[in-house]
Amino acid sequence: METPTISPPPADQKFVRGLGFLDSTMLVAGSMIGSGIFIVSSIIARQVGAPGWLLVVWIVTGLLTLMAALSYGELAAMMPKAGGQYVYLREAFSPLWGFLYGWTLFLVIQTGTIAAVAVGFARYTGVLIPWFSESNYLIAPIRFGGYAFSLSTAQALGLAMIALLTFMNTRGLKLGVLVQNVFTTAKTGALIALIVLGIIVGIRSGAGAENFHDLWRVRGGLQEVGAGLTAAAAFGLFVGICVAQTNSLFSADAWNNITFTAGEVKDPRRNIPLSLACGTFLVIGLYLLANVAYLAALPFHAIQNAPSDRVASETANVIFPGAGATIMAVAIMISTFGCNNGLILAGARAYYAMAQDGLFFRRVSRLNKSHVPAWGLVIQGIWAGVLVLPRTVKIDATGNVTGYGNLYGNLLDYVISAALIFYILTIAGVFMLRWKRPDAERPYKAFGYPLIPVLYIIGASVILVVLFVYQPATTVPGLYIVLTGVPIYFLWKFFGKSQRSSEATADRTE
């Protein structure tokens, strides 16, 4: 395997280890909690059709996420370097595999999520200030076939949010951590309040009593989960549980972002594995309890048919009649702001590691005077902003335009399966590195090894196979996105070598 040679950076170009255990845990939890938990349970309820199966979906998600986090801890403690998962794949398999992950992360996974969370923030701001709307255009949609470009007031606010958080994070780690800790504390408190009040009000009103008396009966309008398959049949239910993971796993994603910042964590060999375990356990516990609160406060058909899938807002309306939508809008604005801060802060560190290997823009490999990868932050912010602008065009049978979607939503649907492939490969890397480097120092060893990592690989692989068989329209394109990185990798290697050769020649002639 060809391993890139990395020159140690000058003393003034080193990261500052400013993330303690609490900060790291806040980054894990804050990056995970966005807007998904407040919405996707409505979609999942239509896919699986029963209260018990809704909870099973979230239990499966919780187990998979915890198993992955406990397994990643070994790699994080073994290689506490900026770049995280990119580094693990590079070292376990090859630089190509590391690059394909980093390329997909930059192209869609991280930047697409940043775009989605920013526009989500703008949508909920629109509940308070209706002027911010995806249909209130500063620049009306300009069509290009099945796509369009537009700038609505909601898109403009999303762009402003990305720009603000990007700028703040270029000022240094301390400011980014402060924002993260404040907003993670606030949104965790808001989610706990929703859970406690939802359960109390639900018990008193008895609105959701039938959900718990009849947990497993499939009911309501069911969503197709494959060609003609619904949860009404046993096999359709199994497929539905697997397909529903695309919603729940995505809502619980970004727990691995702390590994990107390993170069800035104090005592990383201890604090990264510990924060991964504590942060994911906290969030998964809250997610499961949030669904218990939804089931306690609302009849199941109300969860399935929540307007715009905003099941948390419907729950809040039960708790605070007439004011629930406003209260939840504020809570989700806080949640999405903190989530995007974590995503923006962490993502740039992965591109920094790629650039150090000569596989990304050269300037991204340097830190600014505040000891952060400012160019990585700026380039990430620009691309995330670009993804905010394209729209998909919705056309009816007569050829008339009925509305506009967001391209980043489609791209994220496409790469969820690809992200799962990279998670499986990374955990397989635990086995690969134990074979390749048996004597390497491992301050923390994967909990339950080899059983826990194997169970994750099996469970995630089953979900992946089901997605490719029954949801090919949204999974196969994800592979194409990943594969675009292959020629880019070899081009970057070629031009990177040429540039290094030119620099070496220039040095010899001086």
C-alpha positions in Angstrom: 0.0 0.0 0.0 1.3 3.5 -0.9 1.1 5.7 2.2 1.4 9.4 1.7 4.3 11.1 3.3 3.2 14.1 5.5 5.8 16.7 6.5 5.2 17.9 10.1 3.8 21.4 10.1 5.7 24.4 11.6 5.0 25.1 15.2 2.8 28.0 14.3 0.8 25.8 12.0 -0.3 23.3 14.6 -3.8 22.8 15.9 -4.5 23.9 19.4 -5.9 21.2 21.7 -8.8 23.1 23.1 -11.6 20.5 23.2 -12.1 18.8 26.5 -14.3 15.9 27.2 -17.4 18.0 27.7 -16.7 20.0 24.6 -16.2 16.8 22.6 -19.4 15.3 23.9 -21.3 18.5 23.0 -19.9 18.3 19.5 -21.1 14.7 19.1 -24.6 15.4 20.5 -24.9 18.9 18.8 -23.9 17.6 15.4 -26.5 14.7 15.7 -29.5 16.7 16.8 -30.8 18.8 13.9 -34.4 18.9 12.7 -34.8 15.2 11.7 -36.1 13.9 15.1 -38.9 16.5 14.9 -40.1 15.3 11.5 -39.1 11.8 10.3 -41.2 9.8 12.8 -44.2 10.8 10.7 -42.6 9.3 7.6 -41.5 6.2 9.5 -45.0 5.7 10.9 -46.4 5.5 7.4 -43.7 3.1 6.3 -44.1 0.6 9.2 -47.8 1.3 10.2 -47.8 0.5 13.9 -46.6 2.2 17.1 -44.5 -0.8 18.2 -42.7 -1.0 14.8 -42.0 2.7 15.0 -40.2 2.2 18.2 -38.4 -0.9 16.8 -37.0 1.3 13.9 -35.5 3.7 16.4 -34.2 0.9 18.6 -32.4 -0.7 15.6 -31.0 2.8 14.7 -29.9 3.2 18.3 -28.2 -0.1 18.4 -26.4 0.3 15.1 -25.3 3.8 16.0 -24.0 2.8 19.4 -22.2 -0.3 18.0 -20.5 1.9 15.3 -19.5 4.5 17.8 -18.0 1.9 20.2 -16.1 0.4 17.3 -14.8 3.7 16.0 -13.4 4.5 19.4 -10.5 2.0 18.8 -9.5 3.7 15.6 -9.8 7.2 17.1 -7.6 6.2 20.1 -5.1 4.5 17.8 -4.9 7.4 15.3 -5.8 10.7 17.1 -5.2 12.8 14.0 -7.2 15.5 12.2 -9.3 13.9 9.5 -10.8 11.0 11.4 -12.7 8.6 9.2 -10.7 9.7 6.1 -7.5 8.7 7.9 -8.9 5.4 9.1 -9.9 4.3 5.6 -6.6 5.5 4.2 -4.6 3.5 6.7 -6.8 0.4 6.8 -7.2 0.0 3.0 -5.5 2.5 0.8 -5.3 6.3 0.0 -7.9 5.8 -2.7 -10.5 4.6 -0.3 -9.8 7.4 2.1 -10.1 9.9 -0.8 -13.4 8.5 -2.0 -14.8 9.0 1.4 -13.4 12.5 1.7 -14.6 13.4 -1.8 -18.1 12.2 -1.1 -18.1 14.0 2.2 -17.2 17.3 0.5 -19.3 16.8 -2.5 -22.6 15.8 -0.8 -22.5 14.3 2.7 -21.2 17.2 4.8 -22.0 20.1 2.5 -25.4 18.8 1.4 -26.3 18.3 5.1 -25.1 21.9 5.9 -27.3 23.2 3.0 -30.3 21.2 4.2 -30.0 22.2 7.8 -29.5 25.9 6.8 -32.7 25.9 4.7 -34.5 24.0 7.5 -33.5 26.8 9.8 -34.9 29.3 7.3 -38.2 27.4 6.9 -38.8 27.5 10.7 -37.8 31.1 10.8 -40.7 31.6 8.3 -43.1 30.4 11.0 -42.2 33.5 13.0 -41.5 35.8 10.1 -43.6 34.8 7.1 -41.4 36.9 4.7 -38.9 34.1 4.9 -40.4 31.6 2.5 -39.3 29.3 -0.3 -41.9 30.8 -2.5 -41.1 34.4 -1.9 -38.5 35.0 -4.6 -35.7 37.5 -4.8 -34.8 35.8 -8.1 -37.6 33.7 -9.6 -36.8 30.1 -10.7 -34.8 29.9 -14.0 -35.4 26.5 -15.5 -32.9 24.2 -17.1 -34.9 21.1 -18.2 -35.9 19.3 -15.0 -33.9 21.6 -12.8 -34.0 25.3 -11.9 -32.0 27.9 -10.0 -33.7 30.4 -7.7 -33.1 32.7 -4.8 -36.0 32.8 -2.4 -35.9 34.7 0.9 -35.6 31.4 2.7 -32.6 30.4 0.5 -31.0 33.8 1.2 -31.4 33.3 4.9 -29.9 29.8 4.6 -26.9 31.3 2.7 -26.5 34.0 5.4 -26.5 31.4 8.1 -23.8 29.4 6.4 -21.7 32.5 5.8 -22.0 33.6 9.4 -21.1 30.3 11.0 -18.2 29.8 8.5 -16.8 33.3 9.4 -17.2 32.6 13.1 -15.3 29.4 12.9 -12.4 31.0 11.0 -11.9 33.2 14.1 -10.7 30.2 16.1 -11.7 27.1 17.9 -12.7 28.8 21.1 -15.6 30.8 19.5 -16.8 27.7 17.6 -16.8 25.6 20.8 -18.6 28.4 22.7 -21.4 28.5 20.1 -21.6 24.7 20.1 -21.8 24.3 23.9 -24.5 27.0 24.3 -26.7 25.8 21.5 -26.3 22.1 22.3 -27.3 22.8 25.9 -30.3 24.8 24.8 -31.6 22.3 22.3 -31.0 19.3 24.5 -33.0 21.1 27.2 -35.8 21.9 24.7 -36.0 18.2 23.6 -36.1 17.0 27.2 -38.9 19.5 27.9 -40.8 18.2 24.9 -40.4 14.6 26.1 -41.4 15.2 29.7 -44.4 17.5 28.9 -45.5 15.3 26.0 -45.6 12.2 28.2 -47.3 14.0 31.1 -50.0 15.6 29.0 -50.4 12.4 27.0 -51.0 10.3 30.1 -53.5 12.9 31.5 -55.5 13.2 28.2 -55.2 9.5 27.2 -54.9 10.7 23.5 -52.3 8.0 22.8 -53.5 5.3 25.1 -54.5 3.1 22.2 -51.0 3.2 20.8 -49.7 1.4 23.9 -52.7 -1.0 24.2 -52.3 -2.1 20.6 -48.6 -1.7 19.7 -48.3 -4.1 16.8 -51.4 -3.8 14.7 -50.6 -2.3 11.3 -53.0 0.5 10.5 -53.6 3.7 8.6 -52.4 4.9 5.1 -49.3 2.9 4.4 -46.4 4.1 2.2 -45.0 1.8 -0.4 -41.5 0.7 0.5 -40.8 -1.2 -2.7 -42.5 -2.3 -5.9 -46.0 -2.9 -4.5 -44.7 -3.7 -1.0 -46.2 -2.2 2.1 -46.0 -3.1 5.8 -49.4 -4.9 5.5 -47.5 -8.1 4.8 -44.8 -9.6 7.0 -42.1 -9.4 4.4 -43.2 -5.9 3.4 -42.9 -4.9 7.1 -39.3 -6.2 7.2 -38.5 -4.2 4.1 -40.2 -1.2 5.6 -38.1 -1.4 8.8 -34.9 -1.5 6.6 -36.1 1.3 4.3 -37.1 3.4 7.3 -33.5 3.4 8.5 -32.7 5.9 5.8 -34.7 8.4 7.8 -33.8 7.4 11.3 -30.1 6.8 10.6 -29.8 10.1 8.8 -31.4 11.8 11.8 -28.8 10.2 14.1 -25.9 10.8 11.7 -22.8 13.0 12.2 -21.8 11.3 15.5 -18.5 10.6 13.8 -17.7 14.3 13.3 -15.7 14.4 16.5 -13.1 12.2 14.9 -12.4 14.9 12.2 -11.3 17.2 15.1 -9.0 14.7 16.8 -6.0 17.1 16.4 -7.8 19.6 18.7 -9.0 17.2 21.4 -7.2 17.2 24.8 -6.1 13.7 25.7 -7.7 12.3 22.5 -6.9 8.7 23.2 -9.2 8.9 26.2 -11.7 11.7 25.4 -12.6 10.8 21.8 -13.8 7.2 22.5 -15.5 8.4 25.7 -17.3 11.3 24.0 -18.4 9.1 21.1 -20.0 6.6 23.6 -21.5 9.2 25.9 -22.7 11.6 23.1 -24.4 8.9 21.0 -25.9 7.2 24.0 -27.4 10.5 25.2 -28.9 11.4 21.8 -30.2 7.9 21.0 -31.9 7.8 24.4 -33.5 11.2 23.8 -34.6 10.1 20.3 -36.3 7.0 21.6 -38.0 8.9 24.4 -39.1 11.6 22.0 -41.0 8.9 20.0 -42.6 7.7 23.3 -43.7 11.2 23.9 -45.2 11.4 20.3 -47.1 8.2 20.9 -48.3 9.3 24.3 -49.6 12.7 23.1 -51.1 11.8 19.7 -53.2 9.1 18.1 -51.2 7.1 15.6 -53.2 8.4 12.6 -52.2 12.0 13.7 -48.5 11.0 13.7 -48.9 9.4 10.3 -50.7 12.5 8.9 -49.0 15.4 10.6 -49.0 18.5 8.4 -45.7 18.7 6.5 -44.6 15.7 8.7 -44.1 18.1 11.6 -45.0 15.6 14.3 -43.1 17.5 17.0 -45.2 20.6 16.3 -48.4 18.6 16.6 -47.2 17.3 19.9 -46.3 20.8 21.1 -49.8 22.0 20.0 -51.3 19.4 22.4 -49.0 20.7 25.2 -49.5 24.4 24.4 -52.7 24.8 22.4 -52.4 27.5 19.8 -48.8 28.2 20.6 -47.2 24.9 19.9 -46.1 25.7 16.3 -44.4 28.9 17.4 -42.6 27.2 20.3 -41.3 24.4 18.2 -40.2 26.8 15.5 -38.0 28.5 18.0 -36.7 25.2 19.4 -35.9 23.9 15.9 -34.2 27.1 14.9 -31.9 26.7 18.0 -31.4 23.1 17.1 -30.5 23.6 13.5 -28.2 26.6 14.3 -26.2 24.5 16.7 -26.2 21.5 14.4 -24.8 23.5 11.5 -22.1 25.0 13.7 -20.9 21.5 14.6 -21.0 20.3 10.9 -19.2 23.4 9.6 -16.5 23.3 12.4 -15.7 19.6 11.9 -16.0 19.1 8.2 -13.1 21.4 7.3 -10.7 19.3 9.4 -11.3 16.3 7.0 -10.4 18.4 4.0 -7.4 19.7 5.8 -6.1 16.1 6.2 -6.8 15.4 2.5 -4.9 18.5 1.5 -2.0 17.4 3.7 -1.8 14.3 1.6 -1.8 16.4 -1.6 -5.4 15.2 -2.4 -7.3 18.5 -2.0 -6.6 22.2 -2.7 -3.1 23.1 -1.4 -4.2 26.1 0.6 -6.5 24.0 2.6 -3.5 22.2 4.1 -2.5 25.3 6.1 -3.9 26.8 9.2 -4.6 30.5 9.7 -3.2 32.6 12.6 -6.1 31.3 14.7 -4.9 27.8 14.2 -7.9 26.6 12.2 -8.2 25.5 8.5 -9.8 28.7 7.3 -9.5 27.9 3.6 -11.1 24.5 4.2 -14.0 26.3 6.0 -14.4 28.9 3.2 -14.3 26.3 0.4 -16.8 24.1 2.3 -19.1 27.2 2.9 -19.0 28.2 -0.8 -19.9 24.7 -2.0 -22.6 24.3 0.6 -24.0 27.7 -0.5 -23.9 26.6 -4.1 -26.0 23.5 -3.2 -28.7 25.7 -1.7 -29.5 27.3 -5.0 -30.5 24.5 -7.5 -34.1 23.3 -7.4 -35.8 20.2 -8.8 -38.9 20.9 -10.8 -42.1 19.1 -10.0 -44.3 18.5 -13.1 -47.7 17.0 -13.3 -49.1 14.6 -15.9 -50.1 17.5 -18.2 -46.6 19.0 -18.1 -47.4 21.9 -15.8 -45.0 22.9 -13.0 -46.6 22.2 -9.7 -43.7 23.2 -7.4 -40.0 23.1 -6.7 -37.9 20.8 -4.6 -34.3 21.1 -3.4 -31.5 19.3 -5.3 -29.5 18.8 -2.1 -32.5 16.7 -0.8 -32.2 14.3 -3.7 -28.4 14.2 -3.4 -28.6 13.3 0.3 -31.1 10.6 -0.5 -28.7 9.2 -3.0 -25.6 9.1 -0.7 -27.2 7.7 2.4 -26.5 4.2 1.1 -23.0 5.3 0.1 -22.4 6.7 3.6 -23.5 3.3 5.0 -20.9 1.6 2.8 -18.2 3.8 4.2 -19.3 3.0 7.8 -19.2 -0.7 7.1 -15.7 -0.4 5.5 -14.4 1.7 8.4 -15.5 -0.8 11.0 -14.1 -3.6 8.8 -10.9 -1.5 9.1 -10.8 -2.4 12.8 -10.2 -6.0 11.8 -7.9 -5.1 9.0 -5.6 -2.9 11.2 -5.5 -5.6 13.9 -4.1 -7.9 11.2 -1.8 -5.4 9.6 -0.6 -3.7 12.7 -1.0 -6.1 15.6 1.6 -4.4 17.7 0.2 -0.8 17.3 -0.7 1.0 20.5 -4.4 0.7 21.2 -5.3 2.7 24.4 -8.9 1.7 23.8 -10.1 -1.5 22.2 -13.4 -1.8 20.5 -16.1 -2.8 23.1 -17.3 -6.4 22.6 -14.7 -7.1 19.9 -15.2 -9.1 17.6 -18.9 -9.6 18.2 -20.1 -6.0 18.3 -18.2 -4.9 15.1 -19.4 -8.0 13.3 -23.0 -7.5 14.4 -22.8 -3.9 13.0 -21.4 -5.1 9.7 -24.1 -7.8 9.3 -27.0 -5.5 10.3 -25.8 -2.5 8.1 -25.1 -4.9 5.2 -28.7 -6.3 5.4 -30.1 -2.8 5.3 -27.8 -1.9 2.4 -28.9 -5.0 0.4 -32.6 -4.2 0.9 -32.1 -0.6 -0.1 -30.3 -1.6 -3.4 -33.0 -4.2 -4.2 -36.1 -2.2 -3.3 -35.0 1.4 -3.5 -32.6 1.4 -6.5 -33.7 4.8 -7.8 -32.2 6.5 -4.7 -29.3 4.1 -4.0 -27.6 3.4 -7.3 -27.0 7.1 -8.1 -25.1 7.3 -4.8 -22.5 4.8 -6.2 -22.1 7.0 -9.2 -21.4 10.0 -7.0 -18.8 8.1 -5.1 -17.2 6.8 -8.3 -16.8 10.3 -9.7 -14.0 10.5 -7.2 -11.9 7.8 -8.9 -10.7 9.9 -11.8 -10.5 13.0 -9.5 -8.1 11.0 -7.2 -5.7 10.1 -10.0 -5.8 13.6 -11.4 -5.0 15.1 -8.0 -2.2 12.6 -7.5 -0.7 13.4 -10.9 -0.9 17.2 -10.5 0.2 17.0 -6.9 3.3 15.0 -7.8 4.1 17.5 -10.7 3.7 20.4 -8.3 5.9 18.8 -5.6 8.5 17.9 -8.3 8.6 21.5 -9.5 9.0 22.8 -6.0 11.8 20.4 -5.3 13.6 21.5 -8.5 13.2 25.2 -7.5 14.6 24.5 -4.1 17.7 22.8 -5.5 18.4 25.7 -7.8 18.2 28.3 -5.1 
